[in-house]
Amino acid sequence: MSTGDRLRVAIVGLGIGMAHAAAYVALRDRFVVRAVSDPDDARVAAVTGWLRDLTVLSFDEVCAADDIDVVDLCTPPYLHLAQIEQALRSGKHVVCEKPLVASLADLDRVAALSEATGRRVMPVFQYRYGAGLQRLKAAVAAGVTGRAYTASVEVGWRRGPEYYAAPWRGTWDGEFGGVLTTHAVHHLDMVMEVLGPMASVSAQVATRVNDVEDEDCAAAVLTTADGALVSLVATLGSVEEISRNRFCFEHLSAESHTGPYDHATEPWHFCPTAETSERFAAVEAPSVRDGFAGQFEGLHAALVDGAPLPVDLDDARRAIEVVTACYASAAAQRLVLLPLEPDDPAYRGVRP
Ligand SMILES: NC(=O)c1ccc[n+]([C@@H]2O[C@H](COP(=O)([O-])OP(=O)(O)OC[C@H]3O[C@@H](n4cnc5c(N)ncnc54)[C@H](O)[C@@H]3O)[C@@H](O)[C@H]2O)c1
């Protein structure tokens, strides 16, 4: 491990990787970005003009470097599996953007290699790092909310030709799925953080907004293990962009604000019953930073202090499983029950 418990990071891919860099800089007492890798010279120039003492390396050089602890993969999805495997085999811990890999089979392959190499893999789900969602989670953990009845998720984002200019976007081979896999997966992760994994899925998908291969509209009805009902609508054609997560419990309703890209943060609207309001007011939520920095704080605690990873391969597994089940349901026009076992054809991935 690095000197002074500052973890030495290499960021590979400098699109959203720039936002990762900003988060590591905000946590400069715990991380130092030692290297970046990207074939796009303009993007490299943008980061080297801003971060000092940085080495520009190829991906192979990142893996071979002995002064890197963590390889942070922000590359297009179709590169993730091979890059995760090479980094793990090189003795690095890995952070990897969503979608981690294309299927449950690939996820299990990564988990086995992580186990064999003794190196950790942290998938990215930074949307859950917001004080509103954290307060709700704390209320559930404190037993204040009672039974969950329903949850609803709205994803109204907007994407057009400029977004799809990168050749991998909008293709099954490049990004493994559209609005469900690439965007709504954050909102579903937030639901599962509060209510646990899903038990059944019935979904429809459509491509109506852009001329692309994968879906840009989706609707689904899901159930949790104890029978709560969840609805989802997601589109990449919303004129006004919003995100919203809403939960109805026996003793509390909770609703996020509608900021499209930060709706886990406060202010949330919480409405406890009269009998519950005192107990709800006494709930203490952990103080976490928003977004990537909140997740990376947990990464440092995991790798340096031995805490559990803040987001782990089981979290990626339930996310891949639920979106896979949506595609399987839409393709077969039937209800899909979870978990998806290795003998299920969808375990190796689905292409509607
Ligand atoms: N968590 C989030 O909120 C969030 C937001 C955006 C994107 N993402 C995910 O991040 C990943 C990247 O998406 P993006 O929007 O940044 O895409 P992007 O196309 O803007 O950036 C990807 C970068 O990777 C570089 N790259 C390609 N091959 C490389 C290689 N072999 N080695 C090093 N660099 C390489 C490209 O030159 C490009 O600069 C995707 O998996 C995407 O789903 C997550």
The ligand as an SDF file (V2000), in Angstrom:
LIG
                    3D

 44 48  0  0  0  0  0  0  0  0999 V2000
  -21.4520    7.1430  -13.2360 N   0  0  0  0  0  0  0  0  0  0  0  0
  -21.8770    8.0500  -14.1040 C   0  0  0  0  0  0  0  0  0  0  0  0
  -22.6500    8.9520  -13.7710 O   0  0  0  0  0  0  0  0  0  0  0  0
  -21.3910    7.9910  -15.5220 C   0  0  0  0  0  0  0  0  0  0  0  0
  -21.5530    9.1090  -16.3540 C   0  0  0  0  0  0  0  0  0  0  0  0
  -21.0560    9.0280  -17.6600 C   0  0  0  0  0  0  0  0  0  0  0  0
  -20.4720    7.8650  -18.1180 C   0  0  0  0  0  0  0  0  0  0  0  0
  -20.3730    6.7870  -17.2720 N   0  0  0  0  0  0  0  0  0  0  0  0
  -19.7340    5.5500  -17.7440 C   0  0  0  0  0  0  0  0  0  0  0  0
  -18.3400    5.8020  -17.9000 O   0  0  0  0  0  0  0  0  0  0  0  0
  -17.8140    5.0730  -19.0030 C   0  0  0  0  0  0  0  0  0  0  0  0
  -17.2070    6.0520  -20.0070 C   0  0  0  0  0  0  0  0  0  0  0  0
  -18.2320    6.9280  -20.4560 O   0  0  0  0  0  0  0  0  0  0  0  0
  -17.9050    8.4340  -20.9230 P   0  0  0  0  0  0  0  0  0  0  0  0
  -19.2250    9.1240  -20.9780 O   0  0  0  0  0  0  0  0  0  0  0  0
  -16.8360    9.0230  -20.1100 O   0  0  0  0  0  0  0  0  0  0  0  0
  -17.3950    8.1310  -22.3990 O   0  0  0  0  0  0  0  0  0  0  0  0
  -16.4240    9.0280  -23.2850 P   0  0  0  0  0  0  0  0  0  0  0  0
  -16.4630    8.4370  -24.6490 O   0  0  0  0  0  0  0  0  0  0  0  0
  -16.7470   10.4750  -23.1030 O   0  0  0  0  0  0  0  0  0  0  0  0
  -14.9850    8.7910  -22.6260 O   0  0  0  0  0  0  0  0  0  0  0  0
  -14.3300    7.5600  -22.7130 C   0  0  0  0  0  0  0  0  0  0  0  0
  -12.8570    7.8700  -22.8540 C   0  0  0  0  0  0  0  0  0  0  0  0
  -12.1260    6.6320  -22.8630 O   0  0  0  0  0  0  0  0  0  0  0  0
  -11.0470    6.7860  -23.7610 C   0  0  0  0  0  0  0  0  0  0  0  0
  -10.5490    5.4750  -24.1600 N   0  0  0  0  0  0  0  0  0  0  0  0
  -11.0210    4.6530  -25.1110 C   0  0  0  0  0  0  0  0  0  0  0  0
  -10.2530    3.5410  -25.1690 N   0  0  0  0  0  0  0  0  0  0  0  0
   -9.2870    3.6730  -24.2310 C   0  0  0  0  0  0  0  0  0  0  0  0
   -8.2030    2.8530  -23.8110 C   0  0  0  0  0  0  0  0  0  0  0  0
   -7.9760    1.6510  -24.3540 N   0  0  0  0  0  0  0  0  0  0  0  0
   -7.4010    3.3100  -22.8170 N   0  0  0  0  0  0  0  0  0  0  0  0
   -7.6130    4.5090  -22.2590 C   0  0  0  0  0  0  0  0  0  0  0  0
   -8.6390    5.3290  -22.6230 N   0  0  0  0  0  0  0  0  0  0  0  0
   -9.4630    4.9000  -23.5870 C   0  0  0  0  0  0  0  0  0  0  0  0
  -11.6350    7.5850  -24.9240 C   0  0  0  0  0  0  0  0  0  0  0  0
  -10.6460    8.2220  -25.7070 O   0  0  0  0  0  0  0  0  0  0  0  0
  -12.5210    8.5870  -24.1760 C   0  0  0  0  0  0  0  0  0  0  0  0
  -11.8210    9.7950  -23.8870 O   0  0  0  0  0  0  0  0  0  0  0  0
  -19.0000    4.2750  -19.5560 C   0  0  0  0  0  0  0  0  0  0  0  0
  -18.9850    2.9880  -18.9980 O   0  0  0  0  0  0  0  0  0  0  0  0
  -20.2060    5.0620  -19.0900 C   0  0  0  0  0  0  0  0  0  0  0  0
  -21.3760    4.2770  -18.9540 O   0  0  0  0  0  0  0  0  0  0  0  0
  -20.8080    6.8500  -16.0000 C   0  0  0  0  0  0  0  0  0  0  0  0
  1  2  1  0
  2  3  2  0
  2  4  1  0
  4  5  1  0
  4 44  2  0
  5  6  2  0
  6  7  1  0
  7  8  2  0
  8  9  1  0
  8 44  1  0
  9 10  1  0
  9 42  1  0
 10 11  1  0
 11 12  1  0
 11 40  1  0
 12 13  1  0
 13 14  1  0
 14 15  2  0
 14 16  1  0
 14 17  1  0
 17 18  1  0
 18 19  2  0
 18 20  1  0
 18 21  1  0
 21 22  1  0
 22 23  1  0
 23 24  1  0
 23 38  1  0
 24 25  1  0
 25 26  1  0
 25 36  1  0
 26 27  1  0
 26 35  1  0
 27 28  2  0
 28 29  1  0
 29 30  1  0
 29 35  2  0
 30 31  1  0
 30 32  2  0
 32 33  1  0
 33 34  2  0
 34 35  1  0
 36 37  1  0
 36 38  1  0
 38 39  1  0
 40 41  1  0
 40 42  1  0
 42 43  1  0
M  CHG  2   8   1  16  -1
M  END
$$$$
